[in-house]
């Protein structure tokens, strides 16, 4: 069960202060030989990866660390008082968030 595994849950403040990205880091070792970031499509939450994360950690418990997160304005992530619709959510924009997070 995914709830029984080592999980770090936190927020990352995007430079500029206009958003806080909610993320979860699954796995027990920061020295894992494989580090994986799973990025969801535009409107889904990180919860859609739960079965994948559980499977990978079950089969590779000591060698993998997995980062999953919610995009701005989705799930547990937060945006500033500026409505999300005023910021264009392009793939480049979202890739910049992912890059800053890792």
C-alpha positions in Angstrom: 0.0 0.0 0.0 1.4 3.4 -1.0 0.5 4.9 2.4 2.9 2.5 4.1 6.0 3.6 2.1 8.4 6.4 2.8 7.0 9.7 1.5 8.1 13.3 1.9 5.3 15.7 1.3 6.0 19.4 1.0 5.5 22.6 -1.0 8.1 24.3 -3.3 7.8 28.1 -3.7 8.2 29.0 -7.3 10.7 31.9 -7.8 8.8 35.1 -8.1 6.4 34.0 -5.3 3.3 33.5 -7.5 2.8 29.8 -6.8 3.5 26.9 -4.4 3.9 23.5 -6.0 2.8 20.6 -3.9 5.0 17.5 -4.3 5.7 14.1 -2.9 9.0 12.3 -3.0 8.6 8.5 -2.7 11.3 6.1 -1.8 13.6 5.6 1.1 17.0 6.5 -0.3 18.4 9.8 -1.6 21.2 7.6 -3.0 18.8 5.6 -5.2 20.4 4.6 -8.5 17.3 5.6 -10.4 15.5 8.9 -9.9 12.2 9.4 -11.7 9.9 12.4 -12.1 6.4 11.6 -13.2 4.6 14.6 -14.7 0.8 14.5 -15.1 -1.1 16.0 -18.0 -2.6 19.5 -17.7 -5.7 18.9 -15.5 -5.1 15.8 -13.5 -3.5 15.5 -10.0 -0.6 13.5 -8.8 -3.0 10.9 -7.3 -3.3 9.4 -10.8 0.2 8.1 -10.4 -0.5 6.2 -7.1 -0.7 2.7 -8.7 2.4 3.3 -10.8 4.4 4.5 -7.8 3.3 1.6 -5.7 4.2 -0.9 -8.4 7.7 0.6 -8.9 8.5 0.8 -5.2 7.3 -2.7 -4.7 9.5 -4.1 -7.4 12.5 -1.8 -6.9 12.3 -0.8 -3.2 15.9 0.2 -2.6 17.0 1.5 -6.0 14.4 4.0 -7.0 13.2 7.4 -5.8 10.1 9.0 -7.5 9.0 12.6 -7.5 5.4 13.4 -8.3 3.7 16.8 -8.1 0.6 18.8 -8.9 0.8 21.6 -11.5 -0.1 25.2 -10.4 -3.7 25.6 -9.5 -4.3 21.8 -9.6 -4.8 19.5 -6.6 -2.9 20.7 -3.6 -0.7 23.2 -5.5 -1.5 26.9 -4.9 -1.4 30.1 -6.9 -1.1 33.6 -5.7 -4.1 35.9 -5.7 -3.8 36.3 -9.4 -6.4 34.0 -11.0 -4.8 31.1 -12.8 -6.5 32.0 -16.0 -4.4 35.2 -16.3 -1.3 33.1 -16.6 -1.0 31.1 -19.8 -0.3 27.4 -18.9 1.9 26.4 -21.9 4.1 23.3 -21.9 7.2 25.6 -21.7 5.7 27.3 -18.6 5.0 23.9 -16.9 8.4 22.6 -17.9 10.0 25.6 -16.2 8.1 24.7 -13.0 9.3 21.1 -13.2 12.9 22.2 -13.8 12.8 24.5 -10.8 11.3 21.8 -8.7 14.1 19.3 -9.4 
